[in-house]
Structure formats: structure tokens, C-alpha cells
Amino acid sequence: MNRVIAPGDRVMVTPIKNDITRKSYKATVIAWMSSGKLKVQPDGNKHQKSKLVNPDDVKKLADKQPLP
């Protein structure tokens, strides 16, 4: 597995704010933004909007799956 996070990769997001860990969730990386943040699409509800997250709060789970 490649250690670099790329669009299409599966990740676990664990937001940390003021040294408090928030609820973790799984997501798919959409893109790297010019600000250095990651744009991710959380799993679950497809109507849920994408989120911008700090890359320090992200752990890679799997590489992008190739098309069959």
C-alpha cells in the first residue's frame, strides 16, 4: 500500500479540536485543496456534503480500487 494519500483512497478521519477527539468516521478522498487540506466524502448518507479536513486528522485505510 502506498503511504501517500491520493484521490480515491479510503481513510479514517478523527477530528481533534482543542485537544478533544471527536467522533471518527470513514470517508473517501476526493482531492487535495490548494490550502493543504483534504476534501473527503464521508460514508453513509450520499446526500451528506463533502468536508474539508486537516490531513493530520486522517489515517489511510486502503488504496484506490482499480476498475474491473
C-alpha positions as CSV (number, residue, x, y, z in Angstrom):
1,M,0.0,0.0,0.0
2,N,1.3,3.4,-1.0
3,R,1.8,5.7,2.1
4,V,0.8,8.9,0.2
5,I,-2.9,9.9,0.4
6,A,-4.4,10.3,-3.1
7,P,-7.9,10.9,-4.5
8,G,-10.0,7.7,-4.4
9,D,-8.2,6.4,-1.3
10,R,-10.2,5.2,1.8
11,V,-9.4,7.0,5.0
12,M,-10.4,7.2,8.7
13,V,-11.0,10.8,9.8
14,T,-10.6,11.5,13.6
15,P,-11.2,15.2,14.1
16,I,-9.3,16.8,17.0
17,K,-10.4,20.3,18.3
18,N,-8.9,21.9,21.4
19,D,-7.2,18.6,22.3
20,I,-10.6,16.8,22.3
21,T,-11.1,13.9,19.9
22,R,-14.4,14.0,18.1
23,K,-16.3,11.0,16.6
24,S,-14.3,9.2,13.9
25,Y,-15.7,8.3,10.5
26,K,-14.7,6.6,7.3
27,A,-14.5,8.6,4.1
28,T,-13.2,8.6,0.5
29,V,-10.6,11.2,-0.5
30,I,-11.9,13.5,-3.3
31,A,-9.0,15.9,-3.7
32,W,-6.1,17.9,-2.2
33,M,-7.0,21.5,-1.9
34,S,-4.5,24.4,-2.6
35,S,-4.8,25.3,1.1
36,G,-3.3,21.9,2.0
37,K,-6.5,20.4,3.4
38,L,-8.1,17.2,2.1
39,K,-11.6,17.2,0.6
40,V,-13.4,14.0,1.7
41,Q,-16.8,12.4,1.1
42,P,-18.0,10.7,4.3
43,D,-19.5,7.2,4.1
44,G,-23.2,6.6,4.7
45,N,-25.7,9.1,3.5
46,K,-24.9,10.0,-0.1
47,H,-26.7,13.4,0.4
48,Q,-24.2,14.4,3.0
49,K,-21.9,17.1,1.8
50,S,-18.2,16.7,1.3
51,K,-15.9,18.1,4.1
52,L,-12.5,19.8,4.2
53,V,-10.3,18.2,6.9
54,N,-6.8,18.6,8.2
55,P,-4.5,15.9,6.8
56,D,-3.1,15.4,10.3
57,D,-6.5,14.0,11.4
58,V,-6.5,11.4,8.6
59,K,-5.3,7.8,8.6
60,K,-5.1,5.9,5.3
61,L,-7.1,2.6,5.2
62,A,-6.7,1.4,1.6
63,D,-5.6,2.5,-1.8
64,K,-8.0,3.4,-4.6
65,Q,-9.6,0.3,-6.0
66,P,-8.9,-0.4,-9.7
67,L,-11.9,-0.6,-12.1
68,P,-12.8,-4.2,-13.1
